[in-house]
Amino acid sequence: MDLPVVVGVDGSEPSLRGVDWAADEAVLHGLPLRVVYASLWERYEGISLAEDVGKPSEQVLAEDIVETAARRAHLRQPDLKVSADVLPEEPEYALVRESRSATLLVTGSRGRSGLAEALLGSVSLTVAGHAQCPMIVIHGNHDNQARTATHGRVVVGIGDKPAASAAVRFAFEEARRRGVPLDAVRAWRWPAHESTGHPLLTGEPARLHAQQAVETLETALKDAPADVTSRRRTVEGHPRTVLVDASRNADLLVIGAKRRLGHHGLQLGRVTHGVLHHSTCPVVLVPERG
C-alpha cells in the first residue's frame, strides 16, 4: 500500500500554498493526497449551532475548509486521488500522528493564528520537531499561489555525520524526480581560539578546516547515483547563514532533522530552527535516527 502525501490545512493562505505543493508532489511521486484539518471544535460548544446542518459552527467551518482544499487540489491536478478528513484533536498531535503513516507531510509556514512577526507558526514548528516522515514546510509569497520551480536545483545541507545520511538519499531522489542537479553544501568555520599572530601560520588552521569540509562532502556523496548530477560546495560561515543564502537560488532545500530515541522534547537545533524561519524556498526536514 502506497502511503499518501499528507497536507495540513487551516484555511490560511500559507496552507493553500501547501495544498498546491502537496498536490504537485503527490503526482511527482505517484501517490494519493490526504488533506486534513485538525481542531478541537468541542471547545466551541457555547457557539450557536449552524442552523442548516445542526452541527457546531467550528465543525462546519472545518468541513468547508477541507472540501475547498480538496477541490483546489483536483483543479490543480485533475487525475490525482484526493481524500479529506476532519480530525477532532489538537493539530500538532494530529499531524505528528499522521506523519507515522505518510510518505511526506506538508505544512504552510504560518497559519491563521500566526503573528505577523512570526515567520514560522507554532503548529509547524512543533510538528517539525517530531514528524516521523520527511516534512516539507512551504514558505510563501504575498499571494496564495504556489510558485513553480524556477532555479532548476535541489540543495542539501551536509551535517557533521554525513555517512548513510537519510537527508542526502532523499535529496538525490528528489533531484532525480525533478530532473535537476543536486547541490551539496557544507559550511565550515574557523574557530577563534585557533587564530595565530604569526604571519607564516595565519592561513594554516583555515586550510585544515576547509579541507575537512571537502572530505565531509566526499563522504556524503560517495554513493551518489550515476544518473543525478551532483555539485559540491564548501562555504566559510555559520551553517544557518550559509543554508539560508543557498535557499535563494534553490527550488527545494533539504536538511536532516535528528531524532533521538526516548527524547520527547522539541528536537530542533538552532541551525534547523533558523533555516525554517528564514529560508526563501520550501524546506524539507528528513528524520535522521540516532
N, C-alpha and C positions, 0 to 999 in steps of 0.2 A: 504494500500500500504506500503510495506516494504521500509524504507529509506535506501539508499545504504551506504556502506563504500566508502569514497572518499579519493583518494590519489593524492597529487600534485606532478608533475614530472617536471624536467627541463633538463634531460639528464645526470645529475651528478651521481656519484657512490652512494652517500647517498640517492638520490631519487630512485635509482634502488633497494636499500635495502628496502626502503619504500614500493615499489611495491610488493616485496616478502612478507613482513609482512602484508600488507593490503590484499593480496590475501588469505593468511592463515587465517587472522582474519575474512574475509568475509565468508569463508567456515565454520569457527567455529561458527559464528552467523547465518548461513543460509541466508545470504544477498547477493545481487548483488554488484559488484565492479564498481566504476566510476573513470576513470583515466582522470585527467585534466591537461592541460598546459595553463598557462596564460601569455600573453605578449602583449605589445602594439607595434606590428610589424609596425604600421604606422610610427613609428619613423625612420624606415629604408627605407623609400620610395626612398631615394637617392641611395640605393644599387641596382645594376643591377638586373633585374628580372631573375628568373630562366628560362632558355630558353625552357626547355622541358614542363613546365606546365603553364607558363605565370603568375606566382604568385610572390609576393615579397619573396626574399630568406629566410627571417626570418619566414614567414608563412610556407614555405616548410620545414624548419628545425623543426618547432613546430609540424607539422603533422607527420613527421618522428619519432619524439620523442614519441608522444602518441601512434602511431601504434606499435613501438618497445616495449613500456611498456605494451601495451595490449597483445601482443604476449607472452611476458615474463610471464605475469600473467596466460595466458592459459597453457603455458608449465608447470608452477608450479602446477596449479590446473585445470586440463583439463575440469572438469564439471562446472566450475564457469562461471556465466553470467557476461560478461565484456562489458562496454561501454566506449567510449573515446571521448573527446571533447577538442577543442582549443578555449580558451576564449580571446577575444581581449581587455584585460584590465590589469591593474597592478595586479601581483599575490597576493599581500597582500589583496586587496579588493575582488578579485575573490574568494579566499579561505575562507575568513570570510563569504561571502555571501553563498558559498557552504555549510558551516557548519550549516546554518539555515535549511537545508533540507537533513541532513545526520545523520546517526546513529553514525558514527565515522569519524574523519578526521585524515589522516596520512600524516606526512611530514618527510623528512630526516633532520638530524641535521644541515646540511650545504649544500648550493647549489653551482653552478658553480662559482658564484661571490664572495663566501666567502673567506676571507683572511685566510692564513694558521694558524694564531694565534687565529682566531675567532672560538670558539667551537660551537657556535650556530649562524646560518646565520640570517641576518636581516629579511628575509621574515618569517622564522619560529618563530622568536622572536615576531614580530608584530602580527602575526596570533594567537600566544599563548595568547596574551593579550586580544583578542577579540572574539575568537571562541565561538560559541553558543552550540556546542555539545562537547562531550569528544574528546580530541585531543591527538594522540599518536605521540611523537617525537622519531624517531629511531636513536639511537646512533650507531656509527659504528666501523667497523673493518678496517683492512688495505687492504681488498679486497672489492669486490662489492657483497658479498653474505650475505644474512640474516642468522643469527645463529638460530639453533633450540633451544628449551628450554632445559637447562641442569641442573638447580638448583632445579626445582620442587617446586617453591613457588612464590606466589604473595605477595608483600609488600605494605601496605598502611600507609601513614603518617597521624597521628591523630592530628588535629589542635585544636585551642582554643575553637571552638564551635562544639563539636562532635555530638550533638543531631541531628538526622534526616539528617545526612551528606550524600549528593549525592555521594561523593567520596567513602565512606565506602560501600554504597549499590552497587556501580559499582564494587568495588574490590571484594566483596563477589561473585557477579555474574561471574566475570572473573575467580576467583578461582574455582567456580563450573564447568564452562565450560571446564576448563583445567584438572579438577580432581586433584587439588593440594591444600595444606593448604594455609591459609591466615595468614601472619604475620602482626600484627598491632603494629606500633612503635610510641611511644610518647617520645619526647625529653623534658628534663626539665633542668633548670639552677638555680643555687644558686646565687641570686643577691649579688654583692659585698657589698652593703650597709647593708646587714643583718649579715655580719660576726661579730663575737664577740671574744674578747680575753679571756673570762672566760672559763677555761678548762672544766667545767661541762656543759656548754651550747653550746659548739662548734658544736656538731652534731645535735642539735635540729632543727635549720632552714632547714638544708639539709633534715632531716627526713620528715618535713612537706611538702616540695616541692616534694619530692619523692612520698609521699602519695597522694598528689593532682594529680600527673601524673597517678598513679594507678587508682584513681577514674575517671579521664577523660577517660581512656581506657575502664573502665567498662561501662561508659555511652555510649561510641561509639559502643560497641559491645553487648549492652543489647538485641537487636533484632536479634542477629546472627542466621542465618538459621541452622537448626539441621544437614543438610546434608553437611556442609562445616566445616572442622576442622580449628579452629582459635587459634592462639597463641598470647599472649600479651607480650610486652617487653617495659620496660621503660629504657631510657638511659640518663645519665647526659651528657650534652654537647649542643653546638649550633645546632638548628634543621637542618640547611643546612649540617653541617658535619655529623650528625647522619644519615640523609637520604642518603647522598652520600655513606657513608660506607655501609649502608644496601643494596644499589643497587648492590654492588659487589657480593652478593650471592642471587640475585633475577632474575627472568625472566621478571618481569614487576614491575614497581614502580608506584603507584597511589597516586596522591596528589590533594587536592582541589584547585580550582582557583576562587577567589572571583570575582563576577560580580556585580558591584554597578549600580543600575538603574540611568540613567541620567548622568553617568560618561563616557566620551568619550576618556579619556586619556588611556595610557598603564596601564592595570590593573594587573600588576605582582609585587608581593612583592619581597624583597631581598632574602628570602629563596627560593621561586619558581625560581627566576632568577638564583640563584646559582646552584640549583639542575639541571635545564635544561642544564646548561653549563657543569657540571662535572659528572653527572650520568654515570655509565658504562653499564646500561641496558636501554631498552626503558622506557620512562616516559609517563604516561597518566595524562593529566590535565583535571579534571572534573569540569565544571562550578558549583559554589556554589552561589545561589542567595542571595541578601540581603546586 
